[in-house]
Amino acid sequence: MLLLASAHISYAQNIDYASVQAAFDRASRPSFLQRAVGRLSMPLKQSDKLTLTGRAGIAYTPETDLALTLSASAAYRGKEQHPYSHLVASVMASIDGFYRLQIAGEQPFGMGEGRLLYDVAIGSLPTRFWGLGYDAAINNARTRYTLFTTYGTATYLHHIAGGLHVGAGVDMRYGAGREVEPLAEEYLQAGGQGVRSTYTTGLSLTLRFDTRNSQYNASQGIYLALTGEVRPKALGNYSQTLWHLTAQANYYQPLWQGAVAALDLYADAWSSAAPWFYWPTMGGQSRMRGYYYGRYTDRKMATAQLELRQRVYGPIGVVVWGGAGSVFASHKIFDWGEVLPSYGVGLRLSAGERTALRIDYGFGRKCSGLIININEAF
């Protein structure tokens, strides 16, 4: 017994505890890749009531070309019992002449049951143009114009119960088609669109239901939003009163370890008198990825997509998606033969609960496109 005890004590005395602690420290230290991804989002100031974060990165879409993005975000609260307010200021500019300056945020309003959401932006987007409607996108030659937009919106959302909110808002917007090439002028005249600029003010009602576990990178929950808007003739310089309706439904379902299925359904409809630069257009970085934003444009649009997101290792993830969509002048003349497919694959690098880098390559009917950005598509 003494020999055994002596041997046990001798063995214990030979342990190098400093080496063991160093090994644990190395194992818990973030990898090089995790540290590199974290550099994309750097804290500027942090306290119990205020967190400031700066971000810098690059973005790419076929519409904007290579762009630089800079942003600063703040999360703050006045009293301990109050929920946080959020503010984001961002600048984005590309080598193709695209730019956008934006300030957006939300904060508690009233007695704590309401939230005030606001968004102010100005931007200019040089864009290719094939005309208006599905047939024009298929048959016409490509031309160009520059879309200039500036707007300010404010929406009050009141919490009813659970994830249910109702709200009302105001949206002041100026839009203009600039540097319109002669061929683009012909397309617009053929479509009965003589207006090149206008400002309008919209009054809206919103119904929203949200049970997502994250606003930025949800892995479970439901998001439903329905907004109806009227833009009275008296609150702008446009010749007619306009109507606008949007509907969105998202569903997120965990599958096996590290995997999430995400569904997105979306509809956007303007009244027949709306100017052409207000119309929904297919493509871009969120829906119908792979199509050039602006090629398929009409008064109404409906899209659907299903995406599988799989975390692979650490901050690295991959996605695959498939979907379909269409633009049309009226639901009365909707043609199933004009429904277009969209599918693709992507790479994700995450930092915290946000997707710090998103690289997607999308495919459509006789087209494809690369997208580099931040945050998930939906």
C-alpha positions, -999 to +999 in steps of 0.1 A: +000+000+000+028+024+009+046+017-024+014+023-043+008+055-025+043+066-030+042+059-067+009+078-070+023+108-052+054+107-073+033+106-105+013+136-093+043+156-085+057+152-120+027+170-136+036+203-152+005+224-143+018+254-162+020+233-194-015+219-189-029+254-184-011+266-215-026+237-235-061+246-223-055+283-233-044+273-268-074+251-272-098+278-262-081+305-282-100+315-314-085+301-346-067+323-372-099+322-394-121+331-365-099+361-356-098+372-392-136+371-395-139+390-363-118+418-377-146+426-401-166+439-371-146+458-345-160+472-312-153+510-309-168+514-275-186+492-250-204+498-218-236+487-199-257+513-218-238+518-251-221+496-277-205+511-308-193+489-336-175+498-368-175+476-399-157+477-432-159+454-462-163+449-499-194+440-518-201+429-554-231+425-576-234+426-613-254+459-609-230+478-587-197+461-596-170+461-569-180+484-540-166+495-506-189+495-476-183+514-443-207+514-414-210+523-378-237+508-355-248+518-320-269+499-295-279+521-265-305+525-238-315+553-214-325+532-184-317+497-172-353+485-176-356+499-211-349+478-242-320+487-264-323+512-293-303+506-325-288+530-350-268+522-382-251+547-405-236+533-437-218+545-468-215+523-499-198+533-532-186+514-562-162+518-591-192+519-615-206+551-601-231+536-577-234+552-542-257+551-512-257+569-479-281+556-453-291+561-417-316+536-402-326+525-367-353+517-342-360+527-306-386+523-279-416+546-281-443+554-257-447+532-226-425+504-238-451+486-260-441+504-291-411+507-314-403+536-338-385+525-370-369+551-392-348+550-424-333+579-445-312+573-476-300+588-508-285+568-537-277+566-574-275+534-594-263+533-631-283+504-645-288+484-676-323+485-691-343+463-715-376+480-712-408+472-692-425+439-689-415+402-695-415+404-733-392+434-733-367+417-711-367+387-734-367+405-768-352+440-765-316+451-768-298+464-737-295+501-730-288+522-699-301+549-675-293+560-639-318+555-612-317+582-585-336+578-553-339+596-520-364+588-493-373+591-456-396+567-437-409+564-402-431+536-389-446+531-355-452+494-345-473+486-314-469+453-296-503+435-292-493+400-279-466+375-284-450+382-318-479+403-331-475+440-339-496+465-358-483+498-371-487+529-392-461+548-411-452+577-435-428+575-465-416+605-484-399+595-516-383+612-547-374+591-577-359+599-610-346+583-642-315+602-652-290+600-681-315+580-701-300+568-733-320+573-766-329+536-769-342+536-733-363+566-741-379+547-769-387+518-746-403+541-721-424+559-747-435+525-760-446+516-725-466+548-721-441+561-695-434+598-700-426+608-664-389+610-656-391+622-620-416+626-592-420+629-554-448+613-535-458+608-498-471+574-487-493+566-457-493+530-446-507+504-423-487+474-413-494+440-397-464+420-385-459+387-367-423+378-357-411+348-336-376+346-350-348+339-326-325+364-344-332+394-366-299+389-386-293+351-388-325+333-377-324+295-372-360+291-361-392+310-361-417+328-384-418+363-398-450+376-415-455+411-427-483+428-447-482+465-456-508+485-475-499+520-486-517+549-503-499+578-519-525+606-523-522+630-552-524+659-528-492+649-510-468+650-540-465+663-576-477+631-593-509+634-613-527+604-597-532+587-563-511+555-561-517+523-542-490+499-531-491+465-513-463+442-501-465+408-484-436+387-470-436+353-452-404+337-439-401+304-420-369+290-404-367+253-393-337+236-377-329+202-392-299+182-382-268+196-364-258+229-379-285+228-406-314+252-411-341+253-438-352+288-447-383+297-468-390+331-483-423+341-500-426+377-513-451+398-533-450+434-544-478+452-563-483+488-575-514+503-590-514+506-627-508+544-627-474+541-608-443+556-625-419+530-639-391+537-615-413+526-586-421+492-601-407+461-585-378+445-604-365+410-602-330+400-592-304+416-570-288+404-538-318+390-519-344+374-542-341+357-576-303+358-572-286+353-606-307+378-625-296+413-633-315+437-611-336+458-635-340+434-665-374+420-655-395+450-644-433+454-641-461+467-619-463+434-599-439+407-588-441+374-569-412+352-558-405+321-537-372+305-525-361+277-503-326+277-489-306+251-470-279+265-447-253+242-432-226+252-407-194+232-417-166+242-393-163+271-369-174+303-387-176+286-421-210+276-436-224+267-470-259+272-486-278+259-515-311+274-527-338+271-553-367+293-562-389+309-588-406+342-596-423+364-621-432+400-630-465+409-645-488+438-652-519+424-636-530+393-618-557+389-645-530+382-672-505+362-651-488+336-672-473+305-656-451+301-687-433+334-677-423+320-643-385+321-641-362+297-621-335+307-597-309+285-579-274+286-567-248+279-540-230+301-514-203+304-488-208+320-454-183+333-428-200+343-395-190+367-367-212+362-336-249+361-346-243+379-379-231+367-412-199+387-417-193+377-453-218+362-478-206+349-512-234+336-535-234+325-571-268+324-586-282+309-618-313+319-638-327+313-672-297+320-695-280+341-669-259+339-638-243+363-613-219+366-584-229+384-551-205+393-523-221+411-493-228+408-456-258+393-437-281+365-450-302+371-481-333+368-459 
